[in-house]
């Protein structure tokens, strides 16, 4: 039976700027997308098949990514791998043209391909790569072959295998250490700890001790796994928690700032504006109006 991608996607303010190009070979389909996203654009994606995505071009795509609704946004991602069934959200803070190479992979052939490299165990985890120096040239060659085929499938399969080795961080042997990504259970433990302690100052050394790493190794691991630094991750977590309190409670902004670990309301305002592009007060008013409008529409529909 011919493998077909079955991804569910919901996008807003994103439109193609060129016709889609795609190519199929054993257990894989590669798409090349050229799109324009407006400021505030984004999307939701879930596929029953594993996916590998590599952004094309020297300029970063500027997309923010995350795999949970309440997790911190990851920035500066050059390539990523998403296992089967894992949801993915994207957000674009500014208007931008960008292009990416999107692989839909059949799970069986993928596991078989990686078994020889002793990397099959890694396909059940998400992987995010910020350094695109090695993946960029490989993806450019593959995208060219997808758009204007001149070489046999053997070449595409070799380039795909090379990309998988880079994004999944496969070493020469099973015993070779990884370059420093954080395992998913450690990320969950750090997020749980930080959320409970968000009202106070949290030092990087505190997170490093919890993860069993030095501060320098933790910073490197954060960049590898989440595409950001521990400090920026904590700030994003504080901002997102503040957004929840502004939506669900009548607390004042000064009180919310204290509850989420900001030094004062002005500190909250600066961080919030940098993350969301508007002040907390303006965001809260717009959110309140939208909720009231939806509530009114719901009441009318019931009569």
C-alpha positions in Angstrom: 0.0 0.0 0.0 1.4 3.4 -0.9 2.3 5.6 2.1 0.3 8.8 2.4 0.7 11.6 5.0 -2.3 12.1 7.2 -1.4 15.2 9.1 -4.1 17.4 10.7 -3.2 21.1 10.5 -5.0 24.3 11.4 -3.2 27.5 10.4 -4.1 31.2 10.5 -2.6 34.1 8.5 -0.2 31.8 6.6 -0.4 31.5 2.8 1.8 29.8 0.2 3.9 32.1 -2.1 4.9 29.4 -4.5 3.3 26.2 -5.7 3.9 23.2 -3.4 6.6 20.8 -4.6 6.8 17.2 -3.3 8.6 13.9 -4.0 8.0 10.4 -2.7 10.4 7.5 -2.2 10.6 4.5 0.0 8.7 5.2 3.3 9.1 9.0 2.9 7.4 12.0 1.3 9.2 15.4 1.2 7.4 18.7 0.7 9.0 22.1 0.0 6.9 25.0 1.2 7.4 28.7 0.5 5.0 30.8 2.6 4.3 34.2 4.0 3.1 34.6 7.6 1.6 37.8 8.9 2.4 39.1 12.4 0.5 36.9 14.9 0.3 34.0 12.4 0.5 30.5 13.7 -0.8 26.9 13.5 -1.5 23.6 15.2 -0.3 20.3 13.7 -0.6 16.7 14.7 0.3 13.7 12.6 0.0 9.9 13.2 3.3 9.7 11.3 6.8 10.9 12.4 7.9 14.3 10.8 11.2 15.9 10.2 11.2 19.6 9.3 14.2 21.7 8.2 14.0 25.5 7.6 15.7 26.7 4.4 17.9 29.7 4.0 20.5 31.5 6.1 18.0 33.7 7.9 16.2 32.1 10.8 12.5 31.4 10.3 11.6 33.3 13.5 8.8 30.8 14.2 8.2 30.0 17.9 7.4 26.3 18.6 6.1 24.3 21.5 4.6 20.8 22.0 2.3 21.6 25.0 -0.3 24.4 25.4 1.3 25.6 28.6 5.0 25.0 27.8 7.5 27.8 27.0 7.9 28.8 23.4 11.2 27.6 21.7 12.9 30.1 19.4 15.7 30.1 16.8 14.9 26.5 15.7 16.7 25.5 12.5 15.3 21.9 12.3 13.2 19.6 14.4 11.8 16.1 14.6 8.3 15.3 16.0 7.3 11.7 16.8 4.0 10.2 15.7 1.0 11.7 17.5 2.7 14.5 19.3 0.9 17.9 18.9 2.9 21.0 17.8 1.9 24.7 18.0 3.7 27.5 16.0 3.5 31.3 16.4 5.1 34.0 14.2 5.6 37.3 16.1 6.4 39.3 13.0 5.5 39.3 9.3 8.0 37.1 7.4 8.6 35.0 4.3 10.1 31.6 5.1 10.6 28.2 3.5 10.9 24.7 5.0 11.4 21.2 3.9 8.8 18.9 5.5 9.3 15.1 5.7 6.4 12.8 6.4 8.0 9.4 7.4 6.5 6.0 7.6 7.2 4.6 11.1 8.2 1.1 10.1 10.9 2.0 7.5 12.1 4.8 9.7 12.7 2.5 12.7 14.4 0.0 10.4 16.6 2.7 8.8 17.8 3.9 12.3 18.2 0.4 13.8 21.5 0.0 12.1 22.6 3.3 13.6 21.3 2.3 17.0 19.1 5.3 17.0 15.6 3.7 16.9 15.1 4.4 20.6 15.3 8.2 19.8 12.3 8.4 17.4 9.8 8.4 20.3 11.1 11.8 21.5 10.9 15.3 20.0 14.2 16.9 19.0 14.9 20.6 18.3 18.1 21.8 16.7 19.2 25.4 16.8 22.5 25.1 15.0 21.8 24.7 11.3 25.3 24.8 10.0 25.4 21.1 9.1 21.7 20.6 8.3 21.4 23.7 6.1 23.5 22.5 3.2 22.0 19.0 3.3 18.5 20.4 3.3 19.3 22.8 0.4 20.5 19.9 -1.8 17.4 17.8 -0.9 15.0 20.7 -1.5 16.6 21.3 -4.9 16.1 17.6 -5.8 12.5 17.7 -4.7 11.7 20.8 -6.8 13.8 19.9 -9.8 14.6 16.1 -9.9 17.8 15.2 -11.5 19.2 12.4 -9.2 17.8 9.0 -8.2 16.0 8.2 -5.0 19.3 6.8 -3.6 20.6 10.3 -3.3 17.5 11.6 -1.4 17.6 8.6 0.9 21.3 9.3 1.8 20.6 13.0 2.5 17.5 12.1 4.6 19.6 9.7 6.6 22.3 12.4 7.1 19.6 14.9 8.3 18.2 12.3 10.7 21.7 11.7 12.2 22.1 15.4 12.8 18.7 16.3 14.2 18.4 13.1 16.3 22.0 13.6 17.4 23.1 10.0 16.6 26.7 9.2 17.6 29.2 6.9 16.0 28.4 4.2 18.6 25.6 3.5 21.1 28.0 4.4 24.0 29.0 7.7 22.5 27.5 10.5 24.7 25.0 13.0 23.2 25.9 16.6 22.7 23.8 17.7 25.6 20.1 17.7 25.1 17.8 17.4 28.1 15.7 14.2 28.4 11.9 14.9 28.3 11.5 13.7 32.0 14.1 16.2 33.1 12.3 19.1 31.3 9.0 18.1 32.9 10.7 18.0 36.3 12.3 21.4 35.8 9.0 22.9 34.7 7.1 21.4 37.6 9.7 22.8 40.1 9.8 26.2 38.5 6.0 26.5 38.3 5.8 25.8 42.1 8.6 28.3 42.9 7.6 31.0 40.4 6.7 33.5 43.1 10.4 33.8 44.1 13.8 34.3 42.5 15.0 31.1 40.8 18.7 30.8 40.1 20.2 28.8 37.2 22.3 27.0 39.8 19.1 25.8 41.4 17.9 24.3 38.1 21.3 22.9 37.4 21.4 21.1 40.7 18.0 19.6 40.1 19.0 18.4 36.7 22.3 17.0 38.0 24.4 19.2 35.7 26.8 22.2 36.0 25.4 25.6 35.1 27.3 25.7 31.8 26.1 22.3 30.8 22.6 23.1 31.7 22.7 26.3 29.5 24.1 24.2 26.6 21.4 21.5 27.1 18.7 24.2 27.2 19.8 25.6 23.9 20.0 22.1 22.4 16.5 20.9 23.6 14.5 24.1 23.9 16.2 26.6 21.7 16.6 29.2 24.5 18.5 29.9 27.8 17.3 29.0 31.3 16.8 32.7 32.1 14.6 33.3 29.0 12.7 30.1 29.6 11.9 31.2 33.2 10.8 34.7 32.0 8.5 33.1 29.4 7.1 30.8 32.0 6.4 33.8 34.3 4.7 35.7 31.5 2.5 32.8 30.5 1.5 32.2 34.1 0.7 35.9 34.5 -1.5 35.6 31.4 -3.4 32.8 33.0 -4.0 34.9 36.2 -5.1 37.9 34.2 -7.6 35.7 32.4 -8.9 33.6 35.3 -8.7 35.9 38.4 -9.5 39.5 39.4 -6.0 40.0 40.8 -4.4 43.4 40.1 -1.3 43.6 37.9 1.0 44.5 40.9 -0.3 41.4 42.7 0.1 39.2 39.7 3.7 40.5 39.2 4.5 39.5 42.8 2.8 36.1 42.4 4.8 35.3 39.3 8.2 36.4 40.5 8.6 39.8 38.8 10.3 42.5 41.0 7.4 44.9 40.4 4.6 45.8 38.0 7.0 47.7 35.7 9.2 44.6 35.4 6.1 42.5 34.4 5.1 45.2 31.8 8.6 45.2 30.2 8.8 41.4 30.0 5.2 41.1 28.8 5.6 43.7 26.1 8.7 42.0 24.8 6.9 38.6 24.6 3.5 39.7 23.5 4.0 43.0 21.8 1.6 44.9 24.1 1.2 45.9 27.7 -0.5 43.5 30.2 -3.3 46.1 30.7 -4.0 46.3 27.0 -3.9 42.6 26.6 -6.2 42.0 29.6 -8.8 44.5 28.3 -8.8 42.9 24.8 -9.1 39.5 26.4 -12.0 40.6 28.6 -13.8 42.1 25.7 -13.4 39.0 23.6 -14.7 36.8 26.4 -17.7 39.1 27.0 -18.5 39.1 23.3 -18.3 35.3 23.1 -20.5 35.0 26.2 -23.1 37.4 24.7 -23.1 35.5 21.4 -23.6 32.2 23.3 -26.6 33.7 25.2 -28.2 35.0 22.0 -27.8 31.6 20.4 -29.7 29.9 23.2 -32.7 32.2 22.8 
